[in-house]
Amino acid sequence: MSKIIVIGSCGQIGTELVLALRSIYGNEAVFAADLKDECPTILANGPYLKMDILDREAVRSFIIEEKIDEVYLLAALLSATAEKNPDFAWKLNMEGLFTILDLAKEGHVKKVFWPSSIAVFGPTTPTDLTPQHTVMEPSTVYGISKQAGERWCEYYFNKFGVDVRSIRYPGLISYKSLPGGGTTDYAVDIFYKAKSHGNFTCFLKEDTALPMMFMDDAIRATIELMQAPVEKIKIRSAYNLAGCSFTPAALATSIKKHLPDFSISYEPDFRQAIADSWPNSIDDSYAQNEWGWKALFDTDAMVNEMLEHVKV
């Protein structure tokens, strides 16, 4: 039986990924690991351990002793948070990756998932239907670390045969876990404010279009990528992935179909500059053609799910 560990399991992606993996491989086969001392209730159906990805020797010892086959490395500082603490963001985002890639290079781990992001793109990147292969000049610490990580993943595959796989996630929207400091977080918070207060103040301009994805699609894409036969994985940096693209104004309009009295106002802050450096929409044809990716949720379908499930 394969053993899997999700490092950074208490974050927005990690929580739902652990639950999805346990539903496939069994509760005991999937270890959840994070900095929290206690296991969150939602992850209590399987093994949990406190783990600091920067404690290289402790991470190595656990993975080697437990004979872990697959590592999902999600521990990172996200875009807006990373801008406030750039030195630590670089350290966390890069050193953790090297620890896991080295374990795979040495043969202790068979397969690695490491998430990239649309943050790898920058203000010189084509903004509409951003292609898989294009100019990448990121202007944020997060984006720089993700671009560097992509290059290292590809290098470890080419040089050492490490089976590492990655996705450039767009903004992710979920009702099961709260976001962790990203520039696209408004698209989650807006639902809580819409239901609790009937209004929302957005930190981005009304016409700021960004690529987004409902979490169910993101989790499914991650697992489908990892389950795909090795010969289908042609890109070892990171695959573009698209769900739906919208502006804050368009999202508000979709919400008003359900909550007619909802109102939105705009007070752009430092996150506007980050958003302005990112694409409006993504071309994910490589993922579609090579391992069969297809998004299921458009904007209205995502809004339906969020408003139905968000509790305030």
VOBA-1610 file (N, C-alpha, C; in pm, whole numbers, padded with zeros to 5 digits, always signed):
BEGIN
Met+00085-00120+00000Met+00000+00000+00000Met+00087+00124+00000Ser+00059+00216-00091Ser+00135+00341-00097Ser+00108+00426+00026Lys+00213+00495+00072Lys+00198+00592+00179Lys+00219+00732+00124Ile+00134+00824+00168Ile+00132+00961+00116Ile+00142+01057+00233Ile+00215+01169+00215Ile+00213+01275+00315Ile+00181+01407+00247Val+00095+01485+00309Val+00062+01620+00263Val+00120+01717+00365Ile+00224+01790+00326Ile+00291+01884+00416Ile+00234+02023+00390Gly+00181+02084+00495Gly+00101+02206+00480Gly-00045+02170+00469Ser-00085+02068+00546Ser-00218+02008+00531Ser-00330+02092+00589Cys-00297+02194+00669Cys-00403+02274+00732Cys-00438+02399+00652Gly-00376+02419+00539Gly-00404+02534+00456Gly-00528+02515+00370Gln-00553+02614+00286Gln-00675+02614+00205Gln-00681+02493+00112Ile-00570+02460+00046Ile-00567+02345-00043Ile-00549+02216+00037Gly-00457+02219+00133Gly-00418+02098+00202Gly-00532+02026+00271Thr-00619+02100+00337Thr-00730+02039+00410Thr-00814+01952+00317Glu-00854+02009+00205Glu-00943+01937+00115Glu-00869+01827+00038Leu-00740+01851+00012Leu-00661+01749-00057Leu-00645+01625+00029Val-00616+01644+00157Val-00603+01529+00248Val-00731+01447+00249Leu-00844+01514+00262Leu-00971+01442+00268Leu-00998+01366+00138Ala-00966+01429+00026Ala-00988+01363-00104Ala-00896+01243-00120Leu-00770+01258-00083Leu-00675+01147-00094Leu-00714+01032-00002Arg-00759+01064+00120Arg-00802+00958+00212Arg-00923+00883+00159Ser-01011+00953+00090Ser-01128+00885+00034Ser-01089+00787-00076Ile-00973+00808-00137Ile-00926+00720-00245Ile-00837+00609-00190Tyr-00739+00646-00105Tyr-00634+00552-00065Tyr-00652+00496+00076Gly-00751+00547+00150Gly-00774+00503+00286Gly-00718+00601+00387Asn-00787+00615+00500Asn-00749+00716+00599Asn-00607+00697+00651Glu-00568+00574+00678Glu-00439+00549+00742Glu-00322+00565+00645Ala-00348+00567+00516Ala-00240+00575+00416Ala-00195+00718+00390Val-00272+00816+00439Val-00244+00956+00406Val-00214+01033+00535Phe-00089+01074+00551Phe-00047+01153+00666Phe-00071+01301+00639Ala-00132+01368+00734Ala-00144+01513+00730Ala-00034+01571+00819Ala+00035+01674+00771Ala+00144+01735+00848Ala+00138+01886+00836Asp+00157+01954+00949Asp+00152+02100+00949Asp+00219+02149+01078Leu+00228+02281+01089Leu+00291+02343+01206Leu+00203+02341+01330Lys+00074+02323+01312Lys-00018+02326+01426Lys+00013+02213+01525Asp+00005+02246+01654Asp+00031+02145+01758Asp-00073+02034+01759Glu-00198+02075+01740Glu-00308+01979+01746Glu-00368+01957+01608Cys-00414+01837+01587Cys-00479+01805+01459Cys-00614+01875+01450Pro-00639+01950+01344Pro-00773+02008+01327Pro-00879+01898+01321Thr-00994+01927+01374Thr-01101+01826+01381Thr-01132+01767+01245Ile-01129+01850+01142Ile-01167+01804+01009Ile-01071+01697+00956Leu-00948+01695+01009Leu-00848+01598+00961Leu-00827+01484+01060Ala-00912+01473+01160Ala-00893+01375+01267Ala-00928+01232+01225Asn-00970+01211+01101Asn-01005+01076+01056Asn-00883+00997+01011Gly-00762+01055+01026Gly-00641+00985+00987Gly-00521+01041+01061Pro-00402+00989+01032Pro-00283+01030+01108Pro-00244+01176+01082Tyr-00201+01242+01190Tyr-00156+01381+01183Tyr-00028+01395+01264Leu+00066+01476+01213Leu+00185+01506+01292Leu+00224+01651+01273Lys+00279+01707+01381Lys+00335+01842+01372Lys+00467+01833+01298Met+00483+01914+01193Met+00605+01910+01114Met+00638+02050+01063Asp+00765+02087+01079Asp+00817+02212+01025Asp+00902+02177+00904Ile+00859+02217+00785Ile+00931+02181+00663Ile+01074+02234+00665Leu+01102+02336+00745Leu+01237+02390+00753Leu+01328+02307+00845Asp+01270+02214+00919Asp+01351+02122+01000Asp+01388+02004+00910Arg+01490+02026+00831Arg+01525+01932+00724Arg+01549+01790+00776Glu+01622+01776+00885Glu+01656+01642+00933Glu+01534+01569+00987Ala+01445+01642+01055Ala+01324+01579+01106Ala+01234+01533+00992Val+01223+01616+00889Val+01142+01580+00772Val+01202+01457+00703Arg+01332+01460+00681Arg+01398+01348+00616Arg+01380+01218+00697Ser+01399+01227+00826Ser+01389+01107+00910Ser+01251+01045+00903Phe+01148+01129+00913Phe+01012+01076+00911Phe+00981+01009+00777Ile+01013+01078+00668Ile+00978+01026+00535Ile+01054+00897+00506Ile+01181+00889+00547Ile+01260+00768+00523Ile+01212+00653+00612Glu+01191+00682+00739Glu+01151+00576+00832Glu+01012+00521+00801Glu+00922+00610+00760Glu+00785+00566+00731Glu+00769+00512+00589Lys+00877+00521+00510Lys+00874+00474+00371Lys+00760+00541+00292Ile+00760+00673+00298Ile+00658+00752+00226Ile+00685+00745+00076Asp+00583+00714-00001Asp+00598+00701-00146Asp+00574+00832-00221Glu+00474+00910-00175Glu+00437+01033-00245Glu+00432+01149-00146Val+00488+01262-00187Val+00486+01383-00105Val+00413+01493-00181Tyr+00315+01553-00115Tyr+00249+01674-00164Tyr+00299+01788-00077Leu+00383+01874-00133Leu+00447+01981-00056Leu+00372+02112-00078Leu+00288+02149+00018Leu+00204+02269+00006Leu+00249+02382+00096Ala+00341+02356+00188Ala+00384+02459+00283Ala+00450+02575+00209Ala+00396+02696+00227Ala+00449+02815+00159Ala+00387+02939+00220Leu+00454+03052+00200Leu+00391+03182+00226Leu+00334+03232+00094Leu+00207+03273+00097Leu+00139+03316-00025Leu+00169+03461-00058Ser+00110+03509-00167Ser+00155+03634-00231Ser+00155+03755-00139Ala+00039+03788-00082Ala+00030+03911-00002Ala+00111+03898+00126Thr+00107+03782+00190Thr+00183+03760+00313Thr+00332+03764+00286Ala+00375+03707+00174Ala+00517+03702+00140Ala+00576+03840+00120Glu+00495+03934+00068Glu+00545+04069+00045Glu+00580+04139+00177Lys+00517+04096+00284Lys+00543+04157+00415Lys+00665+04095+00484Asn+00707+03980+00440Asn+00819+03909+00503Asn+00899+03836+00397Pro+00963+03910+00307Pro+01025+03848+00190Pro+01138+03751+00220Asp+01221+03781+00319Asp+01333+03692+00350Asp+01284+03554+00394Phe+01186+03556+00485Phe+01135+03428+00533Phe+01058+03356+00423Ala+00985+03431+00341Ala+00908+03369+00232Ala+01001+03293+00138Trp+01112+03355+00102Trp+01208+03288+00013Trp+01263+03163+00080Lys+01301+03176+00205Lys+01358+03061+00280Lys+01259+02945+00286Leu+01136+02975+00326Leu+01035+02870+00340Leu+01003+02808+00205Asn+00978+02892+00105Asn+00930+02842-00023Asn+01036+02763-00098Met+01165+02792-00076Met+01270+02724-00151Met+01334+02609-00074Glu+01367+02629+00052Glu+01440+02524+00125Glu+01355+02399+00143Gly+01225+02418+00165Gly+01137+02301+00177Gly+01136+02220+00049Leu+01134+02289-00064Leu+01133+02220-00193Leu+01260+02138-00211Phe+01375+02195-00178Phe+01500+02122-00193Phe+01503+01997-00105Thr+01451+02008+00016Thr+01448+01891+00105Thr+01374+01775+00039Ile+01259+01803-00020Ile+01178+01697-00079Ile+01238+01648-00210Leu+01286+01739-00293Leu+01349+01697-00420Leu+01471+01610-00394Asp+01548+01643-00292Asp+01666+01562-00260Asp+01627+01423-00213Leu+01521+01413-00134Leu+01472+01281-00092Leu+01432+01197-00214Ala+01368+01260-00311Ala+01329+01188-00433Ala+01452+01151-00516Lys+01548+01242-00525Lys+01671+01214-00599Lys+01744+01093-00541Glu+01739+01080-00408Glu+01807+00970-00340Glu+01726+00840-00344Gly+01605+00845-00400Gly+01525+00725-00415Gly+01432+00694-00298His+01423+00785-00202His+01336+00761-00086His+01189+00790-00118Val+01163+00878-00215Val+01027+00918-00253Val+01009+00891-00402Lys+00894+00832-00436Lys+00870+00795-00575Lys+00811+00909-00659Lys+00730+00993-00594Lys+00657+01095-00670Lys+00636+01217-00583Val+00650+01336-00644Val+00637+01462-00570Val+00537+01552-00641Phe+00446+01611-00561Phe+00364+01721-00612Phe+00405+01849-00541Trp+00429+01952-00622Trp+00464+02084-00569Trp+00384+02188-00647Pro+00307+02272-00579Pro+00222+02367-00651Pro+00296+02492-00694Ser+00276+02529-00820Ser+00319+02661-00865Ser+00195+02752-00868Ser+00203+02862-00941Ser+00099+02964-00931Ser+00103+03056-01053Ile-00008+03121-01080Ile-00008+03225-01183Ile+00082+03342-01145Ala+00131+03343-01020Ala+00223+03448-00976Ala+00357+03441-01049Val+00386+03329-01119Val+00512+03321-01195Val+00512+03419-01311Phe+00393+03461-01353Phe+00385+03557-01462Phe+00405+03698-01408Gly+00424+03793-01496Gly+00450+03929-01454Gly+00390+04029-01549Pro+00420+04156-01531Pro+00358+04262-01612Pro+00395+04256-01759Thr+00501+04183-01795Thr+00539+04171-01937Thr+00479+04048-02003Thr+00407+03966-01925Thr+00344+03846-01978Thr+00216+03883-02053Pro+00187+03818-02168Pro+00057+03839-02232Pro-00056+03809-02134Thr-00151+03901-02121Thr-00250+03889-02014Thr-00373+03807-02050Asp-00408+03800-02177Asp-00527+03727-02219Asp-00490+03590-02273Leu-00553+03486-02218Leu-00521+03348-02253Leu-00370+03327-02249Thr-00312+03359-02136Thr-00167+03347-02117Thr-00121+03207-02156Pro-00024+03197-02250Pro+00017+03065-02297Pro+00101+02988-02197Gln+00112+02859-02221Gln+00194+02774-02135Gln+00339+02820-02133His+00394+02847-02250His+00533+02890-02263His+00534+03037-02305Thr+00582+03123-02218Thr+00573+03266-02243Thr+00674+03340-02156Val+00673+03472-02167Val+00760+03556-02083Val+00715+03544-01937Met+00811+03522-01848Met+00781+03518-01705Met+00880+03610-01634Glu+00833+03726-01594Glu+00915+03820-01517Glu+00835+03864-01394Pro+00821+03774-01295Pro+00737+03803-01179Pro+00792+03921-01098Ser+00700+03995-01038Ser+00738+04115-00963Ser+00711+04101-00814Thr+00677+03980-00767Thr+00654+03956-00625Thr+00749+03849-00574Val+00774+03851-00445Val+00859+03748-00383Val+00800+03609-00407Tyr+00669+03599-00388Tyr+00601+03471-00410Tyr+00622+03423-00553Gly+00599+03511-00649Gly+00616+03475-00789Gly+00758+03436-00824Ile+00855+03510-00769Ile+00996+03479-00794Ile+01030+03340-00739Ser+00981+03309-00618Ser+01009+03178-00559Ser+00942+03066-00638Lys+00823+03091-00688Lys+00755+02987-00767Lys+00821+02968-00903Gln+00865+03076-00966Gln+00936+03061-01093Gln+01066+02983-01074Ala+01141+03019-00968Ala+01264+02947-00938Ala+01235+02799-00909Gly+01127+02775-00834Gly+01090+02637-00803Gly+01057+02556-00928Glu+00988+02618-01022Glu+00959+02549-01148Glu+01088+02505-01218Arg+01184+02596-01221Arg+01310+02564-01288Arg+01382+02449-01217Trp+01379+02451-01083Trp+01445+02345-01009Trp+01373+02211-01027Cys+01241+02212-01029Cys+01167+02088-01053Cys+01205+02028-01188Glu+01206+02110-01289Glu+01243+02062-01422Glu+01388+02010-01423Tyr+01476+02081-01355Tyr+01617+02039-01348Tyr+01629+01903-01280Tyr+01561+01883-01169Tyr+01570+01755-01098Tyr+01511+01641-01180Phe+01411+01670-01262Phe+01358+01567-01352Phe+01461+01535-01460Asn+01513+01638-01526Asn+01607+01616-01636Asn+01738+01555-01589Lys+01787+01599-01474Lys+01920+01558-01427Lys+01916+01426-01350Phe+01811+01408-01269Phe+01808+01294-01177Phe+01688+01202-01197Gly+01598+01235-01290Gly+01482+01151-01314Gly+01375+01159-01208Val+01374+01266-01127Val+01273+01281-01022Val+01135+01301-01084Asp+01040+01221-01043Asp+00902+01233-01094Asp+00830+01341-01013Val+00852+01465-01052Val+00789+01579-00985Val+00687+01640-01080Arg+00570+01674-01027Arg+00460+01724-01109Arg+00404+01851-01045Ser+00358+01943-01129Ser+00315+02073-01075Ser+00207+02136-01160Ile+00130+02222-01093Ile+00023+02300-01155Ile+00042+02446-01117Arg+00020+02535-01213Arg+00013+02678-01182Arg-00130+02710-01141Tyr-00155+02705-01011Tyr-00291+02731-00964Tyr-00331+02876-00990Pro-00454+02897-01033Pro-00512+03031-01031Pro-00563+03061-00890Gly-00639+03169-00873Gly-00701+03195-00743Gly-00799+03083-00709Leu-00797+03037-00585Leu-00879+02923-00545Leu-00989+02964-00449Ile-01108+02910-00472Ile-01228+02950-00399Ile-01290+02828-00333Ser-01309+02837-00200Ser-01359+02723-00125Ser-01442+02769-00007Tyr-01538+02685+00033Tyr-01616+02713+00154Tyr-01572+02623+00270Lys-01485+02528+00246Lys-01447+02431+00349Lys-01332+02479+00435Ser-01246+02565+00380Ser-01132+02616+00456Ser-01105+02759+00412Leu-01054+02839+00504Leu-01031+02980+00475Leu-00899+02999+00401Pro-00888+03104+00321Pro-00765+03130+00247Pro-00653+03175+00341Gly-00530+03179+00287Gly-00415+03201+00374Gly-00327+03318+00338Gly-00382+03425+00285Gly-00301+03544+00260Gly-00267+03567+00114Gly-00356+03532+00025Gly-00333+03552-00118Gly-00406+03674-00171Thr-00365+03716-00290Thr-00424+03835-00352Thr-00565+03808-00403Thr-00599+03684-00426Thr-00732+03649-00475Thr-00830+03618-00361Asp-00789+03640-00237Asp-00873+03603-00122Asp-01008+03674-00119Tyr-01016+03789-00184Tyr-01143+03862-00182Tyr-01256+03775-00234Ala-01225+03686-00328Ala-01327+03606-00393Ala-01381+03495-00303Val-01322+03478-00186Val-01379+03392-00082Val-01450+03477+00022Asp-01383+03579+00070Asp-01437+03664+00176Asp-01569+03729+00135Ile-01584+03758+00007Ile-01704+03826-00041Ile-01831+03747-00009Phe-01823+03615-00008Phe-01941+03533+00019Phe-01982+03540+00166Tyr-01882+03541+00255Tyr-01911+03553+00397Tyr-01975+03689+00429Lys-01918+03794+00369Lys-01972+03929+00393Lys-02109+03946+00329Ala-02128+03886+00213Ala-02258+03897+00145Ala-02369+03836+00230Lys-02340+03722+00293Lys-02443+03654+00371Lys-02460+03714+00511Ser-02349+03768+00567Ser-02358+03819+00704Ser-02395+03967+00711His-02344+04047+00614His-02364+04192+00619His-02442+04249+00501Gly-02447+04176+00392Gly-02516+04226+00273Gly-02433+04324+00193Asn-02308+04344+00232Asn-02219+04433+00155Asn-02076+04388+00174Phe-01989+04437+00084Phe-01850+04395+00086Phe-01762+04507+00031Thr-01650+04531+00097Thr-01551+04628+00049Thr-01433+04550-00007Cys-01408+04569-00136Cys-01308+04490-00206Cys-01175+04564-00212Phe-01064+04491-00192Phe-00932+04554-00197Phe-00873+04559-00338Leu-00952+04517-00438Leu-00913+04531-00578Leu-01014+04620-00651Lys-00972+04677-00763Lys-01062+04758-00845Lys-01170+04671-00907Glu-01283+04733-00940Glu-01397+04657-00988Glu-01372+04584-01119Asp-01278+04634-01203Asp-01255+04575-01334Asp-01130+04489-01339Thr-01081+04442-01224Thr-00960+04360-01219Thr-00995+04215-01247Ala-00971+04171-01370Ala-01000+04032-01408Ala-00883+03943-01369Leu-00915+03832-01302Leu-00813+03735-01263Leu-00864+03593-01287Pro-00773+03500-01317Pro-00812+03359-01331Pro-00846+03300-01194Met-00956+03230-01186Met-01002+03171-01061Met-01042+03026-01085Met-01058+02951-00975Met-01100+02812-00986Met-01169+02770-00857Phe-01279+02698-00871Phe-01346+02641-00755Phe-01260+02527-00702Met-01251+02516-00571Met-01158+02422-00509Met-01182+02277-00552Asp-01306+02238-00573Asp-01333+02101-00617Asp-01258+02070-00746Asp-01256+02165-00838Asp-01182+02147-00963Asp-01032+02138-00936Ala-00982+02223-00847Ala-00837+02225-00819Ala-00791+02093-00757Ile-00868+02040-00664Ile-00832+01914-00600Ile-00837+01800-00701Arg-00942+01800-00781Arg-00953+01695-00884Arg-00837+01703-00982Ala-00799+01823-01024Ala-00687+01839-01117Ala-00558+01787-01056Thr-00536+01817-00929Thr-00414+01773-00861Thr-00405+01622-00859Ile-00512+01557-00823Ile-00512+01411-00814Ile-00503+01348-00953Glu-00574+01404-01050Glu-00567+01351-01186Glu-00425+01363-01243Leu-00359+01474-01214Leu-00221+01492-01260Leu-00131+01386-01197Met-00146+01363-01067Met-00060+01267-00999Met-00091+01122-01038Gln-00213+01096-01078Gln-00249+00960-01118Gln-00221+00932-01266Ala-00193+01036-01343Ala-00170+01019-01487Ala-00046+00934-01512Pro-00049+00848-01615Pro+00070+00770-01650Pro+00188+00862-01678Val+00306+00819-01638Val+00423+00905-01647Val+00449+00953-01789Glu+00414+00870-01888Glu+00442+00908-02027Glu+00353+01023-02075Lys+00245+01052-02004Lys+00157+01162-02042Lys+00203+01297-01987Ile+00294+01294-01890Ile+00340+01419-01828Ile+00460+01471-01905Lys+00435+01565-01993Lys+00540+01619-02081Lys+00607+01742-02022Ile+00537+01812-01933Ile+00589+01938-01876Ile+00627+01914-01731Arg+00753+01942-01698Arg+00803+01917-01563Arg+00835+02046-01489Ser+00799+02159-01547Ser+00803+02284-01471Ser+00670+02295-01399Ala+00564+02338-01468Ala+00429+02339-01411Ala+00329+02362-01523Tyr+00215+02296-01514Tyr+00110+02312-01614Tyr+00022+02433-01584Asn-00008+02511-01688Asn-00117+02609-01679Asn-00247+02535-01649Leu-00332+02598-01569Leu-00462+02542-01536Leu-00564+02654-01532Ala-00677+02634-01596Ala-00780+02738-01601Ala-00912+02685-01548Gly-00985+02771-01479Gly-01120+02741-01437Gly-01214+02843-01500Cys-01228+02958-01432Cys-01307+03068-01486Cys-01236+03198-01451Ser-01257+03301-01531Ser-01200+03433-01501Ser-01313+03532-01480Phe-01298+03621-01381Phe-01400+03723-01358Phe-01338+03841-01285Thr-01410+03952-01288Thr-01373+04072-01213Thr-01455+04076-01083Pro-01415+04157-00985Pro-01499+04173-00866Pro-01641+04219-00900Ala-01653+04307-00998Ala-01786+04355-01037Ala-01871+04243-01095Ala-01809+04158-01179Ala-01884+04047-01238Ala-01923+03945-01131Leu-01835+03921-01035Leu-01868+03829-00926Leu-01984+03884-00844Ala-01981+04013-00816Ala-02089+04076-00741Ala-02222+04064-00815Thr-02218+04081-00946Thr-02340+04068-01026Thr-02398+03927-01016Ser-02310+03827-01020Ser-02357+03689-01008Ser-02417+03663-00870Ile-02357+03720-00766Ile-02410+03705-00630Ile-02546+03772-00616Lys-02562+03887-00683Lys-02688+03963-00674Lys-02805+03887-00736Lys-02777+03789-00820Lys-02884+03706-00874Lys-02952+03628-00761His-02877+03599-00656His-02929+03524-00542His-02964+03617-00425Leu-02886+03725-00409Leu-02905+03820-00300Leu-02920+03959-00361Pro-03040+03996-00405Pro-03061+04119-00482Pro-03018+04245-00408Asp-03017+04245-00277Asp-02982+04366-00201Asp-02832+04377-00173Phe-02756+04282-00218Phe-02611+04285-00194Phe-02547+04405-00264Ser-02452+04469-00196Ser-02379+04582-00256Ser-02229+04564-00234Ile-02150+04624-00323Ile-02005+04615-00315Ile-01945+04753-00334Ser-01836+04780-00263Ser-01759+04904-00281Ser-01612+04865-00296Tyr-01531+04964-00334Tyr-01392+04932-00371Tyr-01295+05026-00302Glu-01196+04968-00234Glu-01087+05043-00174Glu-00956+04969-00202Pro-00901+04986-00323Pro-00780+04913-00361Pro-00663+04942-00267Asp-00587+04837-00232Asp-00469+04854-00148Asp-00347+04797-00220Phe-00241+04760-00146Phe-00117+04716-00208Phe-00134+04591-00294Arg-00241+04517-00270Arg-00265+04395-00348Arg-00307+04424-00492Gln-00351+04548-00518Gln-00388+04584-00655Gln-00268+04573-00748Ala-00152+04620-00703Ala-00032+04613-00787Ala+00006+04469-00816Ile-00013+04381-00718Ile+00015+04240-00741Ile-00080+04185-00847Ala-00209+04213-00831Ala-00308+04163-00926Ala-00283+04217-01066Asp-00240+04341-01076Asp-00215+04402-01207Asp-00101+04334-01282Ser-00015+04263-01210Ser+00097+04196-01274Ser+00062+04054-01319Trp-00060+04011-01292Trp-00100+03874-01323Trp-00191+03870-01446Pro-00210+03751-01505Pro-00295+03739-01624Pro-00443+03765-01595Asn-00516+03794-01703Asn-00662+03802-01696Asn-00726+03665-01714Ser-00663+03583-01798Ser-00716+03450-01827Ser-00601+03360-01872Ile-00622+03229-01867Ile-00516+03131-01886Ile-00551+03034-01998Asp-00452+03002-02082Asp-00464+02896-02182Asp-00409+02767-02120Asp-00497+02670-02096Asp-00452+02545-02034Asp-00462+02427-02131Ser-00444+02454-02259Ser-00461+02350-02361Ser-00362+02234-02345Tyr-00242+02262-02293Tyr-00147+02153-02273Tyr-00200+02053-02171Ala-00253+02103-02060Ala-00310+02014-01959Ala-00430+01937-02016Gln-00510+02004-02095Gln-00626+01937-02156Gln-00581+01825-02249Asn-00484+01854-02333Asn-00443+01759-02436Asn-00356+01646-02383Glu-00274+01674-02281Glu-00177+01573-02238Glu-00228+01481-02129Trp-00309+01531-02037Trp-00361+01439-01934Trp-00510+01456-01908Gly-00580+01519-02005Gly-00725+01514-02006Gly-00797+01608-01912Trp-00730+01718-01871Trp-00791+01812-01778Trp-00911+01884-01839Lys-01015+01904-01758Lys-01129+01986-01799Lys-01199+02039-01674Ala-01214+02171-01665Ala-01284+02232-01552Ala-01434+02204-01561Leu-01499+02191-01445Leu-01642+02165-01442Leu-01723+02286-01394Phe-01660+02380-01321Phe-01733+02490-01259Phe-01703+02622-01330Asp-01809+02686-01385Asp-01795+02823-01432Asp-01831+02917-01317Thr-01834+03047-01344Thr-01856+03144-01236Thr-01990+03124-01167Asp-02096+03111-01244Asp-02229+03098-01183Asp-02242+02969-01103Ala-02185+02860-01153Ala-02191+02733-01081Ala-02115+02742-00949Met-02000+02811-00954Met-01921+02829-00831Met-01997+02915-00731Val-02059+03023-00776Val-02136+03110-00687Val-02250+03032-00623Asn-02318+02949-00700Asn-02427+02867-00644Asn-02377+02782-00528Glu-02263+02715-00549Glu-02208+02627-00446Glu-02166+02706-00322Met-02100+02819-00344Met-02051+02897-00230Met-02166+02950-00146Leu-02266+03008-00209Leu-02378+03065-00134Leu-02459+02956-00062Glu-02462+02839-00120Glu-02536+02729-00056Glu-02464+02680+00069His-02330+02681+00068His-02255+02612+00174His-02188+02703+00275Val-02163+02830+00239Val-02096+02920+00333Val-02186+02940+00455Lys-02128+02921+00575Lys-02202+02941+00699Lys-02151+03065+00771Val-02242+03149+00818Val-02202+03272+00889Val-02272+03277+01025
//
